[in-house]
Amino acid sequence: MSDILTLIQERRSVRGPFDPERPVSLSDLQQILEAARWSPTAHNMQNFEILVVDSKEVLARLGDISSPASEVFIRENYDQLSFSEEELLQKKVGILGTMFPAAWRTPGAKFDEVARESGPSFLRDTIKDSPTVLIVTYDSRKRAPASEGDVLGFISLGCAMENMWLVAQSLGIGCQIMSVFSGNTVEKETRRILGIPEYMRTGFAARLGYPVASAFKYVRVRRNVEDFAHHNRFGAKLTAVDVAPNAQR
């Protein structure tokens, strides 16, 4: 148990560049995909198809796709930012504002001003020379039974994502989830380049690779268990004393 918990605790989103000349081996890719294969899915639908993209030519074509900043993302992202490590450590949730361009962390800024200051953006800025990109798609014609908006289906995609991420972590392979691939403009162009059928939608993509020595480091925070766990009744906090009897079984 300690091994899997350590792996979970050490898992991190690698936002820095990967070494483009160090490919992810086929055997490692097979293990990562095997993890997705055994992920739990609603009603065992296994409603996903994964595209492995490791051709430099194809990655370059994907990199040329324009990926303009989302006004909704910038506006809603601001509420999750802390502006110092001390603030982030105190909140225990959210992310450090310095991870984003200055224009993206100015409250009240008009979107056209933000877009102008940020300049043109392309998918290559997100992919960052990664040797391998996984694009996880799902069949939009299907949904888990009685699941409004296919919430259970999306939870299933999250399970596949976590399984692959943890196996990548265990293999020493860096991973970063890229939600930009599900945006309308990027998804449309990705579909065209990769020949993805119209009914298949993109859930997310993940860049895989080996971080370079100067990989970006950042503060990671989590709430304590007693901050979110409740015992028998909402608001009644779970304490170490409460847990101990069960732990001895």
N, C-alpha and C positions, 0 to 999 in steps of 0.2 A: 504493500500500500504506500509506503514512504516513497518508493521510486516513482510511482505515477503522480503522487502529489508534488514531488519535487519537479517533475517534468512540467506539470501544469503551472507551478509557480514561476518557473524559469522561462516559460513561453512568452515571447514578446513580439511585437510588430516591428520588423526591421524596416525603418523608413529611409535609411541611407542607401547608397549605391551598392550593387553587387559586382563581382568580378565578371565581366562579359566573356573573358577567355577561359573561365572555369565552368564547364557545363555540368548540369545535373545528370548523373549517369542513368541509363535506362533501368538498371536494377533498383536504384533508389526511387525512381519514378513509379516503378511497379509496386513497391512497398507503400508509397503514398496513395496510389490509386486503390490498392487493396484495402487500405484503411477506409476509403470512401465506400468501397463495396460493402463493407460490413457495418456501416453506420446505420442507426435506427431510422426508419422512415415511417410516416403515418400509413397504416394498413399495408405495410411492406410494399408500397407502390414503387419505390426506387425510381422516383420520377426525376431523374437527372441524367444528362449527358455531359461529359467533360472533354473539352478540346485541349489537347496538349500542343502548345505552340513553342517550338524551339528552333525554327528556321530563322536565321538572321535576316533573310530577305523578307519573310512574312512579318517578323517583329518590326522591321523598319517601316513596312507599309502601315502597320497598326500605329506606329509612332507618329506617322504623318497626319493622323486623324486630329482634327481640331477638337479640343475639349474645353470650351469656355466655362468660366466659373458660374455656378448656379446661384442665383440671387437668394433662393430659399435656403440653400445650404449655408451661405455666408451669414444670413440674418439669424438663422436658428443655431448655427455653430457658435456664435458669439456668447450665448448664454452658458455654454459649457466651458468657457475659457477661464483660466487663472493667469494672472499677470506676473507672478513670481513663484519660485519653488516653495517658498514659505506658505503662500496662499493655497497652493495645490495640496501640500501636505496637511494643511488644516482642514480643507474641504473633503479630502479623501475620494473625490469623484471628479470627472472631467479631465481636461488636458491642458498643457502649458501653452499659452498664447504665442510664445516665441516660435512655436513650430510652424506658424503660418506667416504669410507675407504681412507687412505692417498694415497694408490697406485693408486686410481682412479682419483686423482686430480693432477697428475704429468704430465705436458705437455711433449710430445715427448717420453714418456715411451713406451717400446716395450710391446706388448700385452702378450707375454709369460712370461715376467718378472712380469707384473701386476697380471696375473693369479696365478703365483707361490707365490707371496707375499700375495695375498688375500686368498689363500688356497681353499679347496673344499667348495662348496656352495650347500645347499639343500633348498628345498621349505619351510621347517619348519622355516628357517631363515627369510623368508618373511611373512609367515602366523603368526608367533609369538604367538602361543597358542590361536589364535582367536577361540571363540566358534562357530562361523558361517561364512561360506564362500559362497558367491553367484558367480556362474560361468555363465556368459552370453554368449550364443552361437547363431549362426545365420546359416541359410540354404544357403550354398555356391552355390546351384543350381539356386538360384533366385537373381534378382537384380531389383532395381527401374528402370522403363522404361527410356531409353536413358541416363543413368547415367554411364559414363565411370568409370570403376573401382568400380562401386557401391558406389560412393562418397555419394550420398543421403542416401543410406542404412546405411553407417557408421555414418553419421550425426544423423540418427534416433536412433542408438545405444547410441550415446552421449546424446540424449534427455532422453532416458530411464534411463541412468546412473545419470544424473542430478536430475531427478524427485525422484529417490530412495534415492539419497544422501541427498536431502533437507528434505525429510520426516524423514529419519534416524536422521538428525540433530535436527529436531523438537521434536523427541522422546528422545533426550539425548543419542543417540546411536552413537558411533564413527564409522568412515568409512575411508577406504583407498583403492584406486583403485590399482590393481596389474596387470600390463601389462605383467609380466613374464609368465602368463598362456597362452598367445598367441604365445610364442616362440615354435619353432618346436619340440624340445625335450620334454619340459614340456607338450605341447598340446597332443603329441602322448601318453605319459604315462597317462595323465589325462583321455584321451579318453578310454584307456584300463581299467583303474580302475573303471570308472563311467559308462562304457557301452555306451558311446556317439557314435552315428552312424558316419561313415566315412565322410559323406557329410556335417555334422554339424561342423562348425569351431568356435573356441573360439575368441570372441571379446575382452573380458577383464574379470577380476574377481574382487570381492570386499570383503574385510574382514570387518566383523561387530562385534561390542562388546562394552564393557564398559571399558574405559581407566583406568589403575591403577593410583594411586595417583602420581606416579613419571613419568607420561607420558611426553614424550619429547616435549618441547616447541621450537618454532622457529619463526623467523621474517617473517611476511607476507608483501608483497609489491604489489602495483598495480599502473599503470599509472593513471594520472588524466584524466578526461573526455576530457579536451581540448587537451590532448596529442594524442588522436586517433579519435576524432570526427571532421568531416569536414562538412561545410555548403554550400550546393548547388553546390560547385565546390571543387575538391580535392585540398587541400592546404589552403582553406579558413576555418579558425578555427571557430568552434561553441563556442560562448561565452555565459555567463549568460544573457546578454542583448538580444541575439538572442532567447534564450529559453523562457524568461519571458512572451511574449505575448501569446504563446501557453499554457503556464502553467495556464493562467488565464481563459482559455475557460472551 
